[in-house]
Amino acid sequence: MKKFISWNVNGLRAICGKGFNDIFKNLDADFFCLQETKLQQGQIDLDFEGYESYFSYADRKGYSGTAVYTRHRPVSVRHAIGVDRHDHEGRVVALEYDDFFLVDVYTPNSQSELARLDYRMDWENEFLEFVKALDKEKPVIICGDLNVAHQEIDLANPKSNRRNPGFTDEERSCMTRLLESGFVDTFRHLNPDLTGAYSWWSYRGRAREKNVGWRIDYFIVSERLLPRLEGARIHADITGSDHCPVEITLRDSE
């Protein structure tokens, strides 16, 4: 059995002052994927016994960034999707193993007034091609902050958030297209009708206390991995970021 954790930490250095080390050890994952690390190389010395780490950094300081801590040495590592206009923000760490790819991703936010929606759509198209190409080689596990609530069940106030970043028709249709390309949203697969299950809450208006949230953090896997899917969880009780960790467990391949 392998445990996978994904968490947008909203600044790795900041969350280290909020109990991250203990949370990391208590979750006891085989793979611990981070988004929005907001780091440059050399800005943190954070090692865990028994783990190797792989970081992708944005050119811009204090922005974006992804990382994976793993107990299992990969066959190969990629820090980009191979499209130059998208490969300067540290948004991907992709680890290859014998029987799967693990892709840790931090999808661009469309930003206020949808200022970056066109860029986001371009990213979505190129990222889909990237994971489809990997999927032709072996199954893929995609995890991270995908910055979209796919269906109305995935956020507390769908009507008032129409056309807001993360709940536009364009962004939602990109998620639909991904899922129609041979991939499955693991949490929704196992919990098709569960309401009130969110992974991000605004810092405003006591949103987390009231559970006025969005589910925008995912584990999405190739359909042929479903027989190995043992469970999917959202750790809404774990604080330190405006996001909480999400988890899947997979049985080992036979």
WORA-V790540 format. One record per residue. N is the residue number from 1. SS is DSSP state (h for helix, s for strand, l for the rest). PHI is phi in radians with two decimals (NA if undefined). OMEGA is omega in whole degrees, 0 to 359 (none if undefined). Layout:
# WORA-V790540
N SS PHI OMEGA
N SS PHI OMEGA
This chain:
# WORA-V790540
1 l NA 177
2 s -2.13 177
3 s -1.86 179
4 s -2.07 175
5 s -2.11 173
6 s -2.29 183
7 s -2.67 167
8 s -1.42 188
9 l -1.58 178
10 l 0.92 179
11 l 1.85 184
12 h -1.18 179
13 h -1.13 180
14 h -1.13 185
15 h -1.31 176
16 h -1.13 175
17 l -1.53 182
18 l -2.15 174
19 l 1.52 185
20 h -1.04 183
21 h -1.02 179
22 h -1.19 178
23 h -1.07 179
24 h -0.98 183
25 h -1.18 181
26 h -1.20 179
27 h -1.25 168
28 l 0.92 183
29 l -1.60 171
30 l -1.30 180
31 s -2.30 181
32 s -2.14 187
33 s -1.80 183
34 s -2.10 172
35 s -2.26 181
36 l 0.94 178
37 l -1.24 177
38 l 0.99 185
39 l -2.19 162
40 l -1.89 180
41 l -1.01 178
42 l 1.55 182
43 l -1.50 178
44 l -2.58 174
45 l -2.10 187
46 l -2.30 180
47 l -2.06 176
48 l -2.22 183
49 l -1.03 179
50 l 1.57 183
51 l -2.07 164
52 s -1.78 180
53 s -2.24 180
54 s -2.35 185
55 s -2.00 167
56 s -2.04 187
57 l -2.02 172
58 s -1.39 174
59 l -1.09 181
60 l -1.35 182
61 l -1.18 175
62 l 1.17 189
63 l -2.40 169
64 l 0.95 178
65 l 1.66 179
66 s -2.37 179
67 s -2.77 174
68 s -2.31 167
69 s -1.78 184
70 s -2.44 173
71 l -1.46 189
72 l -2.13 183
73 l -1.15 182
74 l -1.36 173
75 l -1.25 179
76 s -2.68 182
77 s -2.35 174
78 s -2.14 181
79 l -1.98 184
80 l -2.83 177
81 l -1.70 175
82 l 1.51 177
83 l -2.18 193
84 h -0.96 184
85 h -1.17 179
86 h -1.92 193
87 l -1.82 181
88 l -2.08 184
89 s -2.04 174
90 l 1.08 190
91 l -1.61 184
92 s -2.46 161
93 s -2.21 181
94 s -2.07 180
95 s -1.86 177
96 s -1.74 173
97 l -2.15 184
98 l -1.05 188
99 l -2.11 175
100 l -2.91 166
101 s -1.84 171
102 s -1.96 183
103 s -2.02 176
104 s -1.62 188
105 s -2.38 172
106 s -2.09 185
107 l -1.23 179
108 l -1.01 174
109 l -1.41 180
110 l -1.26 174
111 l 1.20 184
112 h -1.07 183
113 h 1.00 176
114 h 0.98 184
115 l -1.08 183
116 l -1.99 183
117 h -1.12 180
118 h -1.08 176
119 h -1.09 179
120 h -1.02 180
121 h -1.11 177
122 h -1.11 176
123 h -0.99 183
124 h -1.00 181
125 h -1.10 182
126 h -1.24 179
127 h -1.15 178
128 h -1.05 178
129 h -1.10 179
130 h -1.06 183
131 h -1.30 175
132 h -1.13 178
133 h -1.14 176
134 h -1.10 183
135 h -1.12 176
136 h -1.23 180
137 h -1.53 180
138 l -2.88 182
139 l -1.03 185
140 s -2.16 170
141 s -1.97 179
142 s -1.83 176
143 s -2.44 175
144 s 2.45 176
145 s -1.49 182
146 l -1.59 172
147 l 0.94 174
148 l -2.69 167
149 l -1.63 192
150 l -1.21 183
151 l -2.13 181
152 h -1.03 179
153 h -1.15 186
154 h -1.60 172
155 s -2.64 188
156 l -1.25 186
157 l -2.23 185
158 l -1.12 185
159 h -1.14 182
160 h -1.37 181
161 h -1.85 176
162 l -0.98 181
163 l 1.28 171
164 l -1.48 179
165 l -0.94 181
166 l 1.66 178
167 l -2.48 173
168 l -1.51 177
169 h -1.04 182
170 h -1.13 181
171 h -1.15 180
172 h -1.12 180
173 h -1.19 176
174 h -1.14 176
175 h -1.12 177
176 h -1.02 181
177 h -1.12 176
178 h -1.04 182
179 h -1.19 177
180 l -1.43 181
181 l -1.75 176
182 l 1.76 182
183 s -2.12 185
184 s -2.34 172
185 s -1.34 190
186 h -1.10 183
187 h -1.12 181
188 h -1.26 176
189 h -1.08 182
190 h -1.53 183
191 l -2.33 190
192 l -1.08 186
193 l -2.08 185
194 l -1.30 178
195 l -1.73 176
196 l 1.25 180
197 l -1.75 186
198 l -2.23 181
199 l -2.18 178
200 s -2.48 178
201 s -2.38 175
202 l -1.07 174
203 l -1.30 184
204 l -1.58 168
205 l 1.07 180
206 l 0.92 185
207 h -1.07 182
208 h -1.24 178
209 h -1.03 181
210 h -1.57 185
211 l 0.98 173
212 l -1.67 190
213 s -2.26 178
214 s -2.34 170
215 l -1.76 183
216 l -2.18 178
217 s -1.94 194
218 s -2.39 156
219 s -2.05 180
220 s -2.10 187
221 s -2.22 172
222 s -1.02 184
223 h -0.94 184
224 h -1.27 172
225 h -1.54 184
226 h -1.00 178
227 h -1.07 180
228 h -1.66 183
229 s -1.30 183
230 s -1.71 182
231 s -2.97 176
232 s -2.54 184
233 s -2.37 168
234 s -2.06 183
235 l -1.62 185
236 l -1.16 181
237 l -1.45 182
238 l -1.61 184
239 l -1.89 181
240 l 2.17 178
241 l -2.41 172
242 l -1.36 171
243 s -1.83 170
244 l -2.09 178
245 l -1.19 170
246 s -2.13 191
247 s -2.54 161
248 s -2.33 170
249 s -2.15 180
250 s -2.17 171
251 l -1.22 179
252 l -1.19 178
253 l -1.21 183
254 l -1.50 none
